[in-house]
Amino acid sequence: MKLIQISGGIVAILIVGLIVAVFIARVMFNRTIHHVQENFNNRIQKNETDVVTKGDLSHLPQPVADWLNEVGVVGVKPAQSVTLTQHGEMKLTVEQDQWIDARASQIIRLDSPGYVWEADIQTPPLVGTRGLDVLDGDKASMTIKVASMVPVANETTSKKLIQSSMHRFLMELPWYPSASINDYISWKAIDEYSAQATLSAHNEQVTATFFFDHSVVKRVEAFRYKETTAEAEPILCTGEFDHYEEKGTYLVPTKAKITWDLPEGPFTWYQFENTDVSYN
């Protein structure tokens, strides 16, 4: 009996120790995220800008100009930064059957392409997962930690990661449409329903194709790196956008889903709603 009691006491101590360790790890990782966000925010340049006119859109392919007119870019000053709050669900692997609840926030700077995205993924108790995805200048990083302790992804700046991060920034233009006329983005006409955008920054270039319907972006496609291993090749990544609503300055999509075109078939890994969008 005493042996059982001692064993039970040891188990209880181990459980309490694990809970404390997870709590401390979460606090420390949250501090890291806060520091990254604060440092990123403080370096966003708030330049004095003029109101966008129709003349500013005259060089653009017609579907792009129609989109920017439709969503309210003309007649207001362009946004310089954006903050998003997201609620959605994820599948972290192709084998995963059930969706996992996820909440995230994102800060985007538009003076120079960049963002900080942090996510709280609701995996089982004591095994909650935190994610941090950053594009900042010519540096990019992706960190995912189970229980805020065990890294399952910890990638830092590489050519493939920077290009993939730049693709993400470009594909998310529907949430910050005024950036479409910034010098770092150029446009090429395809037809009356689509156009190709090229983002040039950090000594890199990436492209994506935008598809329009009723003067709004409904889909964006890009050949993008999902992995950054030596043998990894770009694969088709598709962002689908829906439920346009006025959010502060612009008419923007509130719902989206991201799908990779894998050899075994399409894999939608993230579908979500932007519950709050604010511009500065």
C-alpha positions in Angstrom: 0.0 0.0 0.0 2.8 2.4 0.9 4.5 1.7 -2.4 1.3 2.5 -4.3 0.9 5.7 -2.3 4.6 6.7 -3.0 4.2 5.9 -6.7 1.0 8.0 -6.8 2.7 10.8 -5.2 5.6 10.7 -7.7 3.1 10.7 -10.6 1.3 13.7 -9.0 4.6 15.6 -8.7 5.5 14.8 -12.3 2.1 16.0 -13.5 2.4 19.3 -11.5 5.9 19.7 -12.7 4.8 19.3 -16.4 2.0 21.8 -15.9 4.4 24.3 -14.4 6.9 23.7 -17.2 4.3 24.2 -19.9 3.0 27.4 -18.2 6.5 28.9 -17.9 7.3 27.9 -21.6 4.1 29.5 -22.7 4.8 32.7 -20.8 8.4 32.9 -22.3 7.2 32.2 -25.8 4.5 34.8 -25.5 7.1 37.3 -24.4 9.2 36.5 -27.4 6.1 37.1 -29.7 5.3 40.4 -27.9 8.9 41.5 -28.4 8.9 40.7 -32.1 5.6 42.4 -32.6 6.7 45.5 -30.7 10.0 45.8 -32.5 8.3 45.3 -35.9 5.6 47.9 -35.1 8.2 50.5 -34.0 10.0 50.3 -37.3 7.0 50.9 -39.6 7.6 54.2 -41.4 4.5 56.4 -41.3 5.1 58.7 -44.3 2.8 61.5 -45.4 0.9 60.4 -48.5 -1.5 61.9 -50.9 -5.1 60.7 -51.5 -5.3 58.0 -54.2 -6.9 59.3 -57.5 -8.2 57.5 -60.5 -5.2 58.7 -62.3 -3.0 56.6 -60.0 -4.7 53.6 -61.4 -4.4 54.5 -65.1 -1.3 52.3 -65.7 -3.0 49.2 -64.2 -4.7 46.3 -66.1 -8.4 47.0 -66.3 -9.6 44.3 -63.9 -7.0 45.5 -61.3 -8.2 49.1 -61.7 -11.8 48.0 -61.5 -11.1 46.1 -58.3 -9.3 49.0 -56.6 -12.2 51.3 -57.5 -14.8 48.8 -56.2 -13.1 48.3 -52.8 -12.6 52.0 -52.0 -9.0 52.7 -52.7 -9.7 55.9 -54.7 -10.4 59.0 -52.6 -8.6 58.0 -49.5 -4.9 57.9 -48.4 -3.3 54.5 -48.7 -2.9 52.4 -45.6 0.5 52.1 -44.1 -0.1 49.2 -41.8 -2.8 46.7 -41.1 -3.8 44.6 -38.1 -5.9 41.4 -38.5 -7.5 39.1 -36.0 -8.4 35.7 -37.3 -10.5 32.7 -36.1 -10.4 29.5 -38.1 -9.5 25.9 -38.2 -6.4 24.1 -39.5 -5.1 20.7 -40.6 -1.4 20.5 -39.9 -0.9 17.3 -41.9 -2.5 15.6 -44.8 -3.3 12.6 -42.6 -5.2 14.7 -40.0 -8.9 14.0 -40.2 -10.3 16.5 -37.7 -10.0 20.3 -38.0 -8.2 22.0 -35.1 -9.5 25.4 -33.8 -7.0 28.2 -34.3 -6.9 31.9 -33.3 -4.4 34.3 -34.8 -3.4 37.9 -35.2 -1.2 39.5 -37.9 0.5 42.9 -38.3 1.4 43.9 -41.8 3.6 46.8 -42.8 3.1 48.3 -46.3 6.0 50.7 -46.5 8.2 47.7 -47.1 6.7 44.2 -47.5 6.5 42.5 -44.1 4.3 40.9 -41.5 4.3 39.2 -38.1 1.7 36.4 -37.7 1.1 34.6 -34.5 -1.3 31.7 -33.9 -2.7 29.8 -30.9 -3.7 26.4 -32.1 -6.0 24.5 -29.8 -4.5 21.1 -29.7 -5.3 18.9 -26.6 -4.8 20.3 -23.0 -1.1 20.7 -22.1 -0.2 20.2 -25.8 -1.5 23.5 -27.1 0.6 24.7 -30.1 1.9 28.2 -30.7 3.1 29.5 -34.1 5.1 32.6 -35.2 5.6 33.5 -38.9 7.7 36.5 -39.7 8.8 38.4 -42.8 10.9 41.4 -41.8 13.2 43.1 -44.3 15.4 40.5 -45.9 14.8 38.0 -43.1 12.1 35.4 -42.6 11.4 32.8 -39.9 8.8 30.2 -39.0 8.5 28.8 -35.5 5.9 26.3 -34.3 6.2 24.9 -30.8 4.0 22.2 -29.2 3.1 23.1 -25.6 5.2 26.3 -26.4 8.2 24.1 -25.6 9.0 21.5 -28.3 9.8 23.0 -31.7 8.3 21.1 -34.6 9.3 23.8 -37.0 12.1 26.3 -36.4 13.2 27.7 -39.8 15.2 30.8 -40.2 16.2 32.9 -43.2 16.8 31.0 -46.4 16.1 31.8 -50.0 13.2 29.5 -50.2 11.6 30.7 -47.0 12.0 34.3 -48.0 10.3 33.6 -51.3 7.5 31.7 -49.7 6.9 34.5 -47.2 6.9 37.1 -50.0 4.4 35.0 -51.9 2.2 35.0 -48.8 2.4 38.8 -48.6 1.5 39.1 -52.2 -1.4 36.6 -52.1 -2.9 38.5 -49.2 -3.3 41.8 -51.1 -7.1 41.7 -50.9 -6.8 42.7 -47.2 -4.6 45.7 -48.0 -5.6 46.7 -51.6 -3.9 50.1 -51.6 -0.5 48.3 -51.5 -1.2 47.2 -55.1 -0.1 50.6 -56.4 3.2 50.6 -54.3 6.4 50.7 -56.3 7.4 47.2 -55.1 4.4 45.6 -57.0 4.0 45.6 -60.8 1.1 44.2 -62.8 0.7 42.5 -66.2 -2.6 42.0 -68.0 -3.7 38.5 -68.8 -7.3 38.9 -69.8 -10.5 40.7 -68.6 -10.8 38.5 -65.6 -7.2 38.0 -64.4 -3.8 39.7 -64.1 -0.4 38.8 -62.9 1.3 40.6 -60.0 5.1 40.6 -59.3 6.5 41.6 -56.0 10.1 42.8 -56.0 11.8 43.2 -52.7 14.8 42.1 -50.6 16.7 41.2 -53.9 14.0 38.6 -54.7 11.0 38.5 -57.1 7.8 36.4 -56.8 4.7 36.4 -58.9 1.0 35.4 -58.4 -2.1 35.4 -60.6 -5.2 37.2 -59.4 -8.7 36.2 -60.6 -11.5 38.7 -60.5 -15.3 38.3 -60.4 -17.7 41.3 -60.2 -14.7 43.6 -59.6 -13.3 41.8 -56.6 -10.6 39.3 -56.1 -12.0 35.8 -55.7 -8.9 33.7 -56.1 -5.1 34.0 -56.1 -2.7 31.4 -57.3 1.1 31.1 -57.0 3.8 28.5 -57.4 5.2 28.6 -53.9 7.5 26.7 -51.6 5.7 24.6 -49.0 8.9 23.1 -47.8 12.4 24.6 -47.6 14.5 21.4 -47.9 17.2 21.2 -50.6 15.0 19.0 -52.8 11.8 21.1 -52.4 10.2 22.5 -55.5 7.5 25.2 -55.7 3.9 23.8 -55.9 0.6 25.5 -56.6 -0.8 27.3 -53.7 -4.3 28.8 -54.0 -6.0 31.4 -51.8 -9.8 31.7 -52.1 -11.5 34.8 -50.8 -15.2 35.4 -50.0 -17.8 37.4 -48.0 -16.6 40.9 -48.7 -17.5 43.5 -46.1 -16.6 47.0 -45.3 -13.9 47.0 -42.7 -12.9 50.5 -41.8 -11.4 52.0 -45.0 -11.9 49.2 -47.5 -14.2 46.6 -48.8 -12.3 43.4 -48.0 -12.9 39.6 -47.9 -13.7 38.3 -44.4 -13.4 34.6 -45.2 -10.5 32.8 -46.9 -9.0 29.3 -47.3 -5.6 28.2 -48.3 -5.0 25.1 -50.4 -1.8 23.3 -51.6 -2.0 21.2 -54.8 -0.1 18.1 -53.6 0.6 15.0 -55.7 -2.1 13.1 -53.8 -4.6 15.8 -54.3 -5.7 19.3 -53.0 -4.9 19.9 -49.3 -6.8 22.7 -47.6 -4.8 23.4 -44.5 -6.3 26.6 -43.2 -9.8 28.1 -43.5 -10.7 31.1 -41.4 -12.5 34.4 -40.9 -10.9 37.8 -40.3 -13.0 38.9 -37.3 -11.3 42.3 -37.1 -9.4 44.4 -39.6 -7.9 47.9 -38.8 -5.8 50.2 -40.8 -3.2 52.9 -39.9 
